[in-house]
Amino acid sequence: MVRFVLAALREAVADSRALARHAGLPVWALGDSGARISRAQLARLWQLSLAELAVPHLGSRLGCQWRPGRLHLYDYLFDTATTLGDALAVGHRYIGIINSAGPSETGLIEEDDRVTIFHQPFRTLDPDVHATMSQFALSVSLHRARQTLGREITALHVGLATAAPANHGELAETFGTRSIDFGEERTTITFSRSHLGLPMPYADPLLAAVLRQHAQAVIATPVTTPQWIDRFRQVLAAHLADQTMSLPAVARGLGMSPRTLQRRLERDGTGWREEADTLRRDHAIQLLRAGMPRTAIAERLGYSDARALRRAVHRWDTRSAYHDR
């Protein structure tokens, strides 16, 4: 979800990199599908975006930036459902795939001729931030249904937990209804049962069953928040593998300056030289055991020649002996 919001901000001509940085979003985590982004960081991103762009109805505007596949598994679950109603219900059931920052606070109410999706306010969030996030979610749901079905889908009613603006014509156009109430306890969007029965063009019951089983497993599996030092070591190893390992290159890969990288390593009780030596030592041991000549190992690990590798090996041995005392 965070990557989608940042992409939509870029299309809205906002400096998404600066916004992500000021919101405290780690650059390395944005490229890691297993990384957790806290609710506080996501809320901060929305708060900064509201101040940066200063446009009305930012949430609904960015929600219209949805494109097929932007939400990955969540979109595929939607596409393979049998009807629009089934797709919306599936979206509610598996919201944890994209809303992993905290427990889901959404709901779905079915009545005789209509179905209402609601977003309960997060009590810890600023009301304006919550309203923007909720409008964004509703806009995505409606825009995705329209694009997938290839036809106009309108809401019967929309309820927003914000004060009424001077003009809500843009919201009426976005949601396809002028039946919009403001100052509600929660944000809602209501669809007609006749729309909910529309068949989905990419319905695939067999694939849907597989995807839903996978989605359930994803939600049930605890995701460990990657530590910054783990990401650093991944980038360091990648640069060693393609023989481009240097402090400036690794710092660029992590989206920071060399000096900032050194300070971060110091705070973690380590340093550039120590990390680079440890990685090279581990690789050297593996390559020596595999029978690779020392000259080739020296070249692979970025040493000037075999003598430089020997000096490094001696340094590693001395250090190990010292720590073994």
N, C-alpha and C positions, 0 to 999 in steps of 0.2 A: 504493500500500500504506500509506503514512504517513497519508494522509487517511482511509483505512478504519480504521486503528488508533485515530486520534483520535476518529472518530465512535463507535467501539465503547466507548472510554473515557468519552465523554460519557454514553452510555446506561448505563454502569456507575456513574454519579453521581460521576465524577471531574472535576476542574477541568482539562479538556484544554488550555485556553489557557495556563494557568500551566505545565503540564507541557511543552508545546511550547516555551514561552519559556525555561524552565530547561534544556531539552535543547539549546538553541541553534538551534532550527528557525526560520528567518526566516518571519514571517507572510506576506510577499509571495510567497514561493516555494510555499507550500501551495496557492495558487490558480493556479499556473502549471504546466500539464501538461508543459512542457518542462524544468522545473527538476529538478536532481539533488539528492537528499538523501543524504548520505554514510552509509555503514554505521555509522560511529562515532556519528552523531547519532541514527540509528534505535535503536541499541543503548542509547544514553543515555536515550532516551524510555522504552524498556522497563524499564531499571534504575530510573528515577524512578517509573514506574507501579507496579512491584513494592513499592517502599517506601511509596508513597502509599496504595495500596489494601490492602496486607497481607492478601490473600485467597489461599487455596490454589488451585493450578492456574489461575492468571490467564490463561495463554495459551489453554487449551481453553475457558474461559468466554467470552473475548472472541471467539474463533473462531465461537462459536454466534450471534454478532450479525450474521453475514453475511446480506445481503438481495440479491435478484436485481439485477444491474447495478452493484453497489458497486465491482466491479473492472473495469467498463467492457469494453474489448475482450477482456480475459482471460476474462471471464464469457461473452461472446458466442461465443468460440472453444469453450468448454466446451459451451454449449447446442446448437450446431449439429453437434456430433459425432454419429456414427451409433449408437454404443453407449457404455456407461459406461467400458468399457476404453479405447476410442478417446479419450473425453473426458479421462481421466486421463493418457493418453500425450501428448495435445496440451498439457495443462497443464504437463507436465514439459518438453516441447520448447520451449515459448514462455514459460518462467518469466521470461526476461529482460525481458518487458514490464513486470512489476511489481517485479522485483528488480534494478533498475538500479544499485544501490549497489556491486555488485561481481560477479565471476564466479559463476555458479550453482554451488552445492555440493550439488545434489540429484541423485538418481538413481532409476532404475526397473529392477527385476530381474523378469524374467518366468520363471516355472517352469511345470511341466505343468498344475497345477490352481490356481495362485495367482499374484498379482502383488504385489510389495512396493515401496512408495515409501520412499526413505530420505533423511534430511537429515544430511549430514556436519558434524561440529562445526567452527565457525570457530575456529581456534586463537587468534585475537586477542581473542575475546570471553570475558567472564566466563561460567563454566559455567551459572550460574543463568539468565543472560540468554539464552544459546543455547537452553537447555531450554525456556524460556518461548516464544521465537520459534518453535521447532520444534513444540511442542504447538499453538500458534496455527495454524500452517500445516496440520497434520494435521486439526485440528478444522474448519477452513474447508473442506478437501477433502471430508470426510465429511458435514458439514452441508449443503454445496451439493449433493452427490449426492442426499441424502435429499429436499431441497426440490424439486429439479428433477424427480426421478422420482416424487415423491409416495408413497414407500413407505419402510419401514424398511430401512436398509442397515447391516449390522454388520461390524466388522473381525474377521478370524480371529485376528489377533495384533497386539499393539502393543509396541514396544520403546522405552524411554525412557532417555536418557543422564543420569538423575538418580538420586539415592538413593531408596529406597522410603519413601513417607510412612507415617505411623501408620495412615492409612485411605485407601484409594484407591477407595472406592465411587463417588465422583463421576466419576472417570475411567472406571471400568467402565461407568457409565451413559452417559457421553458417547460412548464408542467402541463400546458394545454388546457388550463382551466382558470377561471377567475374566482372559483370557489376556494379562496385561500383565507384562513383565519390566523391571526397573529396573537401572540401572548398566551399560547397554549402551554399546558404543563409538559408536553413532549412533542417531538416532531413526528408527523405522520404523513403517509401518502396512501390514498385509497383507490383501488382499481375495481372496475366492474367485473362481475363474474363472467360476462360475455367475452371480455378480453382475455380473461384467465384461461378460457378453454381453447384459445388459438393454438394450433399445432406448431411445434418448433421445427424449422426446416432441416435441422441437423440432428434430429432425435435419433438416438442409438441406444436402445435399452441394454444391450450387452456391454457396450463400452461404458455406459453410465454406471452399471453395477460395479465394474472394475474400478472406475474412478472414485466412486463413493466409498468403496472399501479402502482404497488408498488414502482418501481424504480423512477417513475416520482414524486410520493408523497415524497419519501425520499429526492430527489434533491430540491423539492419546499419548504420543511419544514426547516426553519432556525434551526440550531443546536447551542444551547448555550454552550459555552466553559465551562466545569466544572471547578470550582475553586479548588485549592489544599485543602483548609480547608474542602470542601464538601467530597472529597475523604477520608481525614483523619477520618472524622466522620463516614463514611460508614465502614471503617476498624475497628474503635473503637467499633461500635455497633456489628459487626460480632464477635469480640473477647469477648465482654460481653455476647453475646448469647451462645457461647460455653464454657463460664467460663474460658477463658484463657487471660483475659484482664490484661495486664501489659505494662509498658513503653517499655521494650525490645521487647516484642512480637509484639506490634503494630508498632514499628520502623522497625522491620524486614519485616513486611507485606507491608511497604511503601518503602522498599529498601534503608533505611538510618540508621545511628547510632542513639541511644537514644539522644545523645547530639545535633545532627543535628536536630532531631525532636523537641526538646525543643526550640532550637533557631528559627525554623520556626514558632512554635506556638507563641513565643514572638513577632515576627515580625507582626503576625496577631492580636496582641493585646489580646492574651489569653494565657492559659498555660495548662499543663497536668492535674494538680489537678482540675482546674476549669472545663475542658472539661469532665473529668471522673465523677466528682460530678454531673454536669448537666445531663449527660446521665443516671446515676444511679437514680437521683431524678425523672426524667421523667418516668423511668421504674417502680420505687417504687410506684409512684402515680397510675399508671395503674394497677399494681398488687394488691394494697390495695383496689382500687375500685372494682376489680374483686373478692374480698373476700379471697385472699390467706393469710394464716397465716404469721405473721411477721417472725417467725423462718424460714419458707420456703423462704420468700422473701430475708432474709439476706443471706441464702445459695445461692440463685439464682444470687444475685448481688455481690457475692464475699466477704461479710463481715464475720468476725469470728463468730459472734453470733448475737442474736436479740438486745443485748445492744449496740453493735457497730452500728447497723442500727439506733437505737434510737438517739445515739449521732450525727450521720450524719443528721438525720431528724431535730434535734435541730439546727445544724449548718446551714442547708438550710433555716429554718424558721427565724433564726437570720439575715442571710444575706438578705433575702427578706424584712424583716422589715426595715433593714438599707437602702436598695435601695428605699423603698417606702416613706421615709421621704421627 
